[in-house]
Amino acid sequence: MKTYLIALFCGLLFPLGFAPFNIWPFTILSLSLILYLINKTSVKGAFLVGWIYGIGLWGLGISWVYVSIYYHGKLGLVSSFIITFVFISLLSLYTGLTAYLFKKFKTNNEYLDYLIFFPVVWVSIEVLRSYLFTGFPWLIVGTSLAGTSIGGWIPILGSYGVSILTLMISGSLVLMFKKELKINWYPALIIMIILVSSFTLYKINWTKEITTIQASIYQPNLTLEEKWSSKGVRQTMALVKSSVLNADEGEFIFFPETALIFDKEEMQPWISDLEGQATQRNISLISGIFAKDPENPGSIERYNRIQGFGATKGHYDKIHLVPFGEFIPLKDYIGKILDIMGINQVNTLQGESYSPLISNKLSISTSICYEIAFSELVRKTAKSGNLLVTISNDTWFGASIGPEQHLEIAQSRALEHQKSLIRATNSGISAIIDRRGKIVKRQDFFERKELKGEISIYEGNTPFSIIGNYFIYGYIILIYMYLFILKRTYVLNKS
């Protein structure tokens, strides 16, 4: 029982390294403690220890899920708790699997196990979690260093690569305090090399500033009920129009996800008049919008789109949709159950092309809401883009830690590509992020005002922009191959 309580406590430490707490050494400490604990546990008990660790990790780390279910799902206290706990329990299977795989296949070489094998197992499970069942790339270890001065490896290796380095630090800490080891300065040297190199690389400019723009981010701060009411629609349209009328020539204006809930054709002649005024003064208006399917205009299913108006042309339709939030998986089967329960089944249409917005020769890489968490998806347009833009509606999660974590993920994307990032949300947290992943300005929860700032525009690419996660994927595969050969050789020699 004592072991399980310690595992739970270690799990609770893990999210403290992420926003809004930002005590990143706690994540490293958490990983060191659970590694030590797994090593002291039997193979049979390792999975349960890892699973309980996950209960602590996800229980605190995604507590914001409960906020959404309880306050907006209208399911009641007990039902909301049960659904949240089931989700946390399922995610904890990943940490349970990590613990089991490490304990089951570790070698007799502690340096190899703690510095190479454990980081690779953990990160390979992070990658698996990011893709399996449409993916949940949340609380990736490397993200905890976004926006810090030791995030210098992120533009080279990305968040997964920095996860490996961070886990190497955790493994080194365990080795340093193992009394039976004769040499303990070697792990300390590894920690120092990682930290010093990270700090040094952080100062390198991989991209070059080519110009600056003036930007205004508008946060309407409407409740979910207000957003869909006729009053809320009129209020948003009035705010959009006044933002264009009051903008300076050449200014960029940003509104959040689905700020305009109608298709362009449904807002005529208002939208044509607005676009004409924006074009005349070279103003760029970039906003979330619900768009009809041109091949089936009578359908109630629409695209979740980010649309350029005025001096900015083009649009991007959300590709990575949220299961059960924007589409029903296996609708032919699950849909029948939802019909009986009386639950709405309208799907959001899935976008097909990764197309940037273009404004006066500037390429704008866009992502909508949850998509910012998928580094390879963002990289598809970020590597040829000059500015990153993400729009979201985090009203579902209130003033919980969820929007703070969402913002931190955006910081990691800015740092991976070393380009400025604009984040526009309905009710917080909107922000301007520089190419180092630092927050220049932010607009907090439930503020209805304008966030203005000068944004640097960059050209060029970081190593991560060019290579992406493929280097890390290759490294993981090579380590598994090496360990397989090592284990096989050991078995053959023993026989």
Summary of the structure (lengths in Angstrom):
residues: 495
radius of gyration: 24.0
end to end distance: 38.3
largest distance: 82.0
contacts: 1745
relative contact order: 0.11
helix: 55%
strand: 16%
